[in-house]
Amino acid sequence: FKEDTADRTWTSDYGGYGLPVNTTTRIESTGLFRVPSMVLQTAEYSRSGINIRWKQEAEGEEYVFVFYFAGINRQDNLTVIINGQQPPFPFEVPYMQSYYVYSTNLKFEDYLINISGANLTSVPIINAFEVYKVYEPAGGATYGQDGEYLTDLVNSYEYLTDLETGTLHWLWNAVFYECLPRTGPHLFR
Protein backbone atom coordinates (compact mmCIF):
# COMPACT_ATOMS: atom_id res chain seq x y z
CA PHE A 1 0.00 0.00 0.00
CA LYS A 2 1.38 3.38 -0.91
CA GLU A 3 0.29 4.90 2.42
CA ASP A 4 2.30 2.37 4.48
CA THR A 5 5.28 4.28 5.85
CA ALA A 6 7.01 1.00 6.77
CA ASP A 7 6.66 -0.27 3.17
CA ARG A 8 5.10 -3.55 4.31
CA THR A 9 3.34 -5.96 1.97
CA TRP A 10 -0.16 -6.85 3.14
CA THR A 11 -1.75 -10.05 1.85
CA SER A 12 -5.39 -11.00 2.22
CA ASP A 13 -6.69 -14.16 3.85
CA TYR A 14 -10.18 -13.15 2.77
CA GLY A 15 -12.62 -15.38 4.62
CA GLY A 16 -9.82 -17.38 6.28
CA TYR A 17 -10.78 -16.54 9.87
CA GLY A 18 -14.44 -15.63 9.74
CA LEU A 19 -16.97 -13.60 7.81
CA PRO A 20 -15.60 -10.59 5.89
CA VAL A 21 -16.84 -7.08 6.67
CA ASN A 22 -15.59 -3.72 5.41
CA THR A 23 -16.28 -0.02 5.45
CA THR A 24 -15.53 2.93 3.18
CA THR A 25 -15.04 5.20 6.21
CA ARG A 26 -11.39 6.11 6.75
CA ILE A 27 -9.96 4.68 9.98
CA GLU A 28 -6.76 6.35 11.18
CA SER A 29 -4.03 4.19 12.63
CA THR A 30 -2.87 5.17 16.08
CA GLY A 31 0.18 4.14 18.02
CA LEU A 32 3.43 2.47 17.28
CA PHE A 33 2.87 0.45 14.11
CA ARG A 34 1.06 2.87 11.74
CA VAL A 35 -1.20 0.49 9.79
CA PRO A 36 -2.63 1.85 6.51
CA SER A 37 -6.28 2.90 6.65
CA MET A 38 -7.08 0.53 3.78
CA VAL A 39 -6.00 -2.41 5.95
CA LEU A 40 -8.13 -1.21 8.88
CA GLN A 41 -11.18 -0.78 6.63
CA THR A 42 -11.44 -4.56 6.19
CA ALA A 43 -11.96 -7.15 8.90
CA GLU A 44 -13.29 -10.59 9.66
CA TYR A 45 -15.56 -11.55 12.52
CA SER A 46 -16.89 -14.79 13.97
CA ARG A 47 -19.41 -15.17 16.77
CA SER A 48 -17.73 -18.42 17.83
CA GLY A 49 -14.26 -16.85 18.12
CA ILE A 50 -11.30 -16.44 15.79
CA ASN A 51 -8.49 -19.00 15.89
CA ILE A 52 -5.09 -18.44 14.30
CA ARG A 53 -2.48 -21.21 14.19
CA TRP A 54 1.24 -20.57 13.72
CA LYS A 55 4.13 -23.04 13.70
CA GLN A 56 7.71 -21.95 14.34
CA GLU A 57 10.08 -22.51 11.44
CA ALA A 58 13.00 -23.79 13.56
CA GLU A 59 13.46 -24.80 17.19
CA GLY A 60 14.06 -21.96 19.64
CA GLU A 61 12.87 -19.14 17.40
CA GLU A 62 11.09 -16.17 18.94
CA TYR A 63 8.25 -14.25 17.37
CA VAL A 64 6.42 -11.03 18.09
CA PHE A 65 2.75 -11.08 17.16
CA VAL A 66 0.91 -7.83 16.47
CA PHE A 67 -2.89 -7.87 16.15
CA TYR A 68 -4.82 -4.92 14.73
CA PHE A 69 -8.43 -4.14 15.52
CA ALA A 70 -10.99 -1.49 14.60
CA GLY A 71 -14.65 -1.66 15.50
CA ILE A 72 -16.19 -1.50 12.03
CA ASN A 73 -19.75 -2.33 13.08
CA ARG A 74 -19.61 -1.31 16.73
CA GLN A 75 -17.45 -1.13 19.84
CA ASP A 76 -16.57 -4.49 21.46
CA ASN A 77 -14.59 -5.93 24.36
CA LEU A 78 -12.20 -8.71 23.34
CA THR A 79 -9.57 -11.02 24.78
CA VAL A 80 -6.53 -12.44 22.96
CA ILE A 81 -5.28 -15.75 24.39
CA ILE A 82 -1.96 -17.19 23.15
CA ASN A 83 -1.38 -20.86 24.04
CA GLY A 84 -3.62 -20.52 27.06
CA GLN A 85 -1.88 -17.37 28.35
CA GLN A 86 -4.59 -14.82 28.95
CA PRO A 87 -4.07 -11.13 29.75
CA PRO A 88 -5.38 -9.95 33.14
CA PHE A 89 -8.24 -8.01 31.54
CA PRO A 90 -10.05 -7.68 28.19
CA PHE A 91 -9.48 -4.68 25.95
CA GLU A 92 -11.96 -2.40 24.27
CA VAL A 93 -11.99 -2.11 20.48
CA PRO A 94 -13.32 1.41 19.84
CA TYR A 95 -15.86 2.07 17.10
CA MET A 96 -14.18 3.34 13.90
CA GLN A 97 -10.80 3.75 15.64
CA SER A 98 -7.73 1.54 15.56
CA TYR A 99 -6.34 -0.50 18.42
CA TYR A 100 -3.45 -2.95 18.56
CA VAL A 101 -2.22 -5.65 20.90
CA TYR A 102 1.22 -7.23 20.70
CA SER A 103 3.30 -9.85 22.43
CA THR A 104 7.01 -9.97 23.13
CA ASN A 105 9.44 -12.86 23.59
CA LEU A 106 7.17 -15.78 22.83
CA LYS A 107 8.92 -19.14 22.44
CA PHE A 108 6.58 -21.98 21.58
CA GLU A 109 6.83 -24.72 19.00
CA ASP A 110 3.23 -24.19 17.95
CA TYR A 111 1.05 -21.17 18.56
CA LEU A 112 -2.71 -21.16 18.97
CA ILE A 113 -4.13 -17.67 19.18
CA ASN A 114 -7.76 -17.32 20.19
CA ILE A 115 -9.62 -14.03 19.92
CA SER A 116 -12.87 -14.16 21.84
CA GLY A 117 -15.56 -11.87 23.14
CA ALA A 118 -15.17 -10.74 26.73
CA ASN A 119 -18.92 -11.06 27.29
CA LEU A 120 -21.98 -12.58 25.61
CA THR A 121 -22.70 -9.55 23.42
CA SER A 122 -19.13 -8.98 22.15
CA VAL A 123 -18.34 -10.32 18.67
CA PRO A 124 -14.68 -11.24 18.00
CA ILE A 125 -13.18 -9.26 15.11
CA ILE A 126 -9.70 -8.86 13.62
CA ASN A 127 -8.54 -6.46 10.92
CA ALA A 128 -4.98 -7.71 10.42
CA PHE A 129 -2.03 -9.32 12.13
CA GLU A 130 1.72 -9.40 11.63
CA VAL A 131 4.32 -11.86 12.81
CA TYR A 132 7.86 -10.57 13.31
CA LYS A 133 10.70 -13.06 13.63
CA VAL A 134 13.18 -11.89 16.27
CA TYR A 135 16.82 -11.78 15.19
CA GLU A 136 19.56 -11.42 17.75
CA PRO A 137 22.33 -9.00 16.80
CA ALA A 138 25.28 -10.88 15.29
CA GLY A 139 28.74 -10.58 16.82
CA GLY A 140 29.87 -8.98 20.05
CA ALA A 141 30.61 -5.42 19.04
CA THR A 142 28.07 -3.07 17.53
CA TYR A 143 28.48 -0.16 15.23
CA GLY A 144 28.56 3.04 17.31
CA GLN A 145 25.82 4.78 15.35
CA ASP A 146 23.36 1.92 16.02
CA GLY A 147 22.81 3.19 19.56
CA GLU A 148 22.24 6.70 18.24
CA TYR A 149 19.79 5.33 15.67
CA LEU A 150 17.74 3.53 18.35
CA THR A 151 17.83 6.56 20.66
CA ASP A 152 16.60 8.78 17.82
CA LEU A 153 13.86 6.25 17.08
CA VAL A 154 12.71 6.18 20.71
CA ASN A 155 12.79 9.99 20.87
CA SER A 156 10.63 10.21 17.74
CA TYR A 157 7.72 8.76 19.72
CA GLU A 158 6.53 11.65 21.85
CA TYR A 159 5.15 9.44 24.62
CA LEU A 160 8.45 7.61 25.19
CA THR A 161 10.25 10.01 27.48
CA ASP A 162 11.33 8.01 30.52
CA LEU A 163 13.00 4.64 29.92
CA GLU A 164 13.12 3.83 33.64
CA THR A 165 9.48 2.72 34.02
CA GLY A 166 8.30 -0.80 33.28
CA THR A 167 5.65 0.30 30.80
CA LEU A 168 8.09 2.28 28.73
CA HIS A 169 10.60 -0.57 28.84
CA TRP A 170 7.89 -2.78 27.30
CA LEU A 171 7.30 -0.18 24.57
CA TRP A 172 11.05 0.07 24.05
CA ASN A 173 11.20 -3.70 23.41
CA ALA A 174 8.53 -3.33 20.76
CA VAL A 175 10.43 -0.50 19.07
CA PHE A 176 13.62 -2.58 19.18
CA TYR A 177 11.94 -5.59 17.58
CA GLU A 178 10.28 -3.41 14.97
CA CYS A 179 13.59 -2.10 13.66
CA LEU A 180 15.51 -5.41 13.47
CA PRO A 181 17.03 -5.89 10.98
CA ARG A 182 17.61 -2.30 9.89
CA THR A 183 16.30 -3.02 6.41
CA GLY A 184 12.82 -3.24 7.93
CA PRO A 185 10.58 -5.84 9.52
CA HIS A 186 10.46 -9.35 8.12
CA LEU A 187 6.85 -10.32 7.82
CA PHE A 188 5.72 -13.91 7.69
CA ARG A 189 2.09 -14.64 7.02
C-alpha positions as CSV (number, residue, x, y, z in Angstrom):
1,F,0.0,0.0,0.0
2,K,1.4,3.4,-0.9
3,E,0.3,4.9,2.4
4,D,2.3,2.4,4.5
5,T,5.3,4.3,5.8
6,A,7.0,1.0,6.8
7,D,6.7,-0.3,3.2
8,R,5.1,-3.5,4.3
9,T,3.3,-6.0,2.0
10,W,-0.2,-6.8,3.1
11,T,-1.8,-10.0,1.8
12,S,-5.4,-11.0,2.2
13,D,-6.7,-14.2,3.8
14,Y,-10.2,-13.1,2.8
15,G,-12.6,-15.4,4.6
16,G,-9.8,-17.4,6.3
17,Y,-10.8,-16.5,9.9
18,G,-14.4,-15.6,9.7
19,L,-17.0,-13.6,7.8
20,P,-15.6,-10.6,5.9
21,V,-16.8,-7.1,6.7
22,N,-15.6,-3.7,5.4
23,T,-16.3,0.0,5.4
24,T,-15.5,2.9,3.2
25,T,-15.0,5.2,6.2
26,R,-11.4,6.1,6.7
27,I,-10.0,4.7,10.0
28,E,-6.8,6.3,11.2
29,S,-4.0,4.2,12.6
30,T,-2.9,5.2,16.1
31,G,0.2,4.1,18.0
32,L,3.4,2.5,17.3
33,F,2.9,0.4,14.1
34,R,1.1,2.9,11.7
35,V,-1.2,0.5,9.8
36,P,-2.6,1.8,6.5
37,S,-6.3,2.9,6.6
38,M,-7.1,0.5,3.8
39,V,-6.0,-2.4,6.0
40,L,-8.1,-1.2,8.9
41,Q,-11.2,-0.8,6.6
42,T,-11.4,-4.6,6.2
43,A,-12.0,-7.1,8.9
44,E,-13.3,-10.6,9.7
45,Y,-15.6,-11.6,12.5
46,S,-16.9,-14.8,14.0
47,R,-19.4,-15.2,16.8
48,S,-17.7,-18.4,17.8
49,G,-14.3,-16.8,18.1
50,I,-11.3,-16.4,15.8
51,N,-8.5,-19.0,15.9
52,I,-5.1,-18.4,14.3
53,R,-2.5,-21.2,14.2
54,W,1.2,-20.6,13.7
55,K,4.1,-23.0,13.7
56,Q,7.7,-21.9,14.3
57,E,10.1,-22.5,11.4
58,A,13.0,-23.8,13.6
59,E,13.5,-24.8,17.2
60,G,14.1,-22.0,19.6
61,E,12.9,-19.1,17.4
62,E,11.1,-16.2,18.9
63,Y,8.2,-14.2,17.4
64,V,6.4,-11.0,18.1
65,F,2.7,-11.1,17.2
66,V,0.9,-7.8,16.5
67,F,-2.9,-7.9,16.1
68,Y,-4.8,-4.9,14.7
69,F,-8.4,-4.1,15.5
70,A,-11.0,-1.5,14.6
71,G,-14.7,-1.7,15.5
72,I,-16.2,-1.5,12.0
73,N,-19.8,-2.3,13.1
74,R,-19.6,-1.3,16.7
75,Q,-17.5,-1.1,19.8
76,D,-16.6,-4.5,21.5
77,N,-14.6,-5.9,24.4
78,L,-12.2,-8.7,23.3
79,T,-9.6,-11.0,24.8
80,V,-6.5,-12.4,23.0
81,I,-5.3,-15.7,24.4
82,I,-2.0,-17.2,23.2
83,N,-1.4,-20.9,24.0
84,G,-3.6,-20.5,27.1
85,Q,-1.9,-17.4,28.4
86,Q,-4.6,-14.8,28.9
87,P,-4.1,-11.1,29.8
88,P,-5.4,-9.9,33.1
89,F,-8.2,-8.0,31.5
90,P,-10.0,-7.7,28.2
91,F,-9.5,-4.7,25.9
92,E,-12.0,-2.4,24.3
93,V,-12.0,-2.1,20.5
94,P,-13.3,1.4,19.8
95,Y,-15.9,2.1,17.1
96,M,-14.2,3.3,13.9
97,Q,-10.8,3.7,15.6
98,S,-7.7,1.5,15.6
99,Y,-6.3,-0.5,18.4
100,Y,-3.4,-2.9,18.6
101,V,-2.2,-5.7,20.9
102,Y,1.2,-7.2,20.7
103,S,3.3,-9.9,22.4
104,T,7.0,-10.0,23.1
105,N,9.4,-12.9,23.6
106,L,7.2,-15.8,22.8
107,K,8.9,-19.1,22.4
108,F,6.6,-22.0,21.6
109,E,6.8,-24.7,19.0
110,D,3.2,-24.2,18.0
111,Y,1.0,-21.2,18.6
112,L,-2.7,-21.2,19.0
113,I,-4.1,-17.7,19.2
114,N,-7.8,-17.3,20.2
115,I,-9.6,-14.0,19.9
116,S,-12.9,-14.2,21.8
117,G,-15.6,-11.9,23.1
118,A,-15.2,-10.7,26.7
119,N,-18.9,-11.1,27.3
120,L,-22.0,-12.6,25.6
121,T,-22.7,-9.6,23.4
122,S,-19.1,-9.0,22.1
123,V,-18.3,-10.3,18.7
124,P,-14.7,-11.2,18.0
125,I,-13.2,-9.3,15.1
126,I,-9.7,-8.9,13.6
127,N,-8.5,-6.5,10.9
128,A,-5.0,-7.7,10.4
129,F,-2.0,-9.3,12.1
130,E,1.7,-9.4,11.6
131,V,4.3,-11.9,12.8
132,Y,7.9,-10.6,13.3
133,K,10.7,-13.1,13.6
134,V,13.2,-11.9,16.3
135,Y,16.8,-11.8,15.2
136,E,19.6,-11.4,17.8
137,P,22.3,-9.0,16.8
138,A,25.3,-10.9,15.3
139,G,28.7,-10.6,16.8
140,G,29.9,-9.0,20.0
141,A,30.6,-5.4,19.0
142,T,28.1,-3.1,17.5
143,Y,28.5,-0.2,15.2
144,G,28.6,3.0,17.3
145,Q,25.8,4.8,15.4
146,D,23.4,1.9,16.0
147,G,22.8,3.2,19.6
148,E,22.2,6.7,18.2
149,Y,19.8,5.3,15.7
150,L,17.7,3.5,18.4
151,T,17.8,6.6,20.7
152,D,16.6,8.8,17.8
153,L,13.9,6.2,17.1
154,V,12.7,6.2,20.7
155,N,12.8,10.0,20.9
156,S,10.6,10.2,17.7
157,Y,7.7,8.8,19.7
158,E,6.5,11.6,21.9
159,Y,5.2,9.4,24.6
160,L,8.5,7.6,25.2
161,T,10.3,10.0,27.5
162,D,11.3,8.0,30.5
163,L,13.0,4.6,29.9
164,E,13.1,3.8,33.6
165,T,9.5,2.7,34.0
166,G,8.3,-0.8,33.3
167,T,5.7,0.3,30.8
168,L,8.1,2.3,28.7
169,H,10.6,-0.6,28.8
170,W,7.9,-2.8,27.3
171,L,7.3,-0.2,24.6
172,W,11.1,0.1,24.1
173,N,11.2,-3.7,23.4
174,A,8.5,-3.3,20.8
175,V,10.4,-0.5,19.1
176,F,13.6,-2.6,19.2
177,Y,11.9,-5.6,17.6
178,E,10.3,-3.4,15.0
179,C,13.6,-2.1,13.7
180,L,15.5,-5.4,13.5
181,P,17.0,-5.9,11.0
182,R,17.6,-2.3,9.9
183,T,16.3,-3.0,6.4
184,G,12.8,-3.2,7.9
185,P,10.6,-5.8,9.5
186,H,10.5,-9.3,8.1
187,L,6.8,-10.3,7.8
188,F,5.7,-13.9,7.7
189,R,2.1,-14.6,7.0
